[in-house]
Structure formats: C-alpha cells, structure tokens
Amino acid sequence: MSEHVYKHIELTGSSPKGIEDAVEQALAKANETLHDIRWFEVTDTRGHVEHGRVAHWQVTVKVGFTLS
C-alpha cells in the first residue's frame, strides 16, 4: 500500500433540488481546479426558506485530495 498525504478544504454547495445535488454542485466546482479528490465529509446542512417553504439547500462539505 502506498503512502498518501491529504489536504482538505471546506466548501458549501447549494441547490433548490435537494441535499445530494448541493453536494454534487460543490464537488463539481471543486473538480474544475483540484486534482485527485478522494473523499468528502458532510459537516453542516441547512436551508433557505421563502414563503414558508424550502427554497434551496446549503450543504457544507470537507473535501480531501491527495498531494503530489
């Protein structure tokens, strides 16, 4: 097994569709500039309410990637 060193950052994705889509949005955006993303951890979930209904979800994720 090879040794790895990981760096992690925190991101918040949002989506009117749901929690999973908010995570996907954050990961897709991170993937545009980061390489070797290996894991994520949901650290916070919240939502925005308009007129008594959920308008969109906000999910904060810790994203880990390997360093070269």
C-alpha positions as CSV (number, residue, x, y, z in Angstrom):
1,M,0.0,0.0,0.0
2,S,1.4,3.4,-1.0
3,E,1.5,6.3,1.4
4,H,-0.6,9.3,0.9
5,V,-0.7,12.9,2.2
6,Y,-4.1,14.6,2.0
7,K,-5.1,18.2,2.1
8,H,-8.6,19.2,2.8
9,I,-10.7,22.3,2.2
10,E,-14.2,23.3,3.2
11,L,-16.9,24.2,0.6
12,T,-20.6,25.0,0.7
13,G,-22.8,23.9,-2.2
14,S,-26.4,24.9,-2.7
15,S,-29.3,23.6,-4.8
16,P,-33.1,24.0,-5.0
17,K,-33.3,20.3,-5.8
18,G,-32.0,18.8,-2.6
19,I,-29.1,17.9,-0.3
20,E,-27.4,15.4,-2.6
21,D,-27.5,17.8,-5.5
22,A,-26.0,20.5,-3.3
23,V,-23.1,18.1,-2.5
24,E,-22.7,17.3,-6.2
25,Q,-22.6,21.1,-7.1
26,A,-19.8,21.7,-4.6
27,L,-17.8,18.6,-5.8
28,A,-18.3,19.5,-9.5
29,K,-17.0,23.0,-8.9
30,A,-14.0,21.8,-6.9
31,N,-13.2,19.3,-9.6
32,E,-12.6,22.2,-12.0
33,T,-9.4,23.3,-10.3
34,L,-8.5,20.4,-7.9
35,H,-7.0,17.1,-8.9
36,D,-7.1,13.8,-7.1
37,I,-10.2,14.4,-5.0
38,R,-10.6,11.3,-2.8
39,W,-13.3,11.9,-0.2
40,F,-15.8,14.2,1.3
41,E,-17.5,14.6,4.6
42,V,-20.7,16.5,5.2
43,T,-20.2,18.8,8.1
44,D,-23.3,21.0,8.0
45,T,-26.7,21.1,6.4
46,R,-29.1,24.0,6.3
47,G,-31.7,25.5,4.1
48,H,-33.1,28.8,2.9
49,V,-36.8,29.4,3.4
50,E,-39.1,31.6,1.3
51,H,-42.8,32.0,1.8
52,G,-42.8,29.1,4.4
53,R,-41.2,26.6,2.0
54,V,-37.7,25.3,1.4
55,A,-36.2,27.5,-1.4
56,H,-32.8,25.8,-1.5
57,W,-30.5,23.6,0.5
58,Q,-27.0,24.6,1.6
59,V,-24.6,21.7,2.4
60,T,-21.0,22.3,3.8
61,V,-18.6,19.6,2.9
62,K,-15.0,19.0,3.8
63,V,-13.2,17.7,0.6
64,G,-10.0,15.8,0.8
65,F,-7.5,15.4,-2.1
66,T,-4.0,13.9,-2.4
67,L,-0.9,16.0,-2.7
68,S,1.6,15.1,-5.4
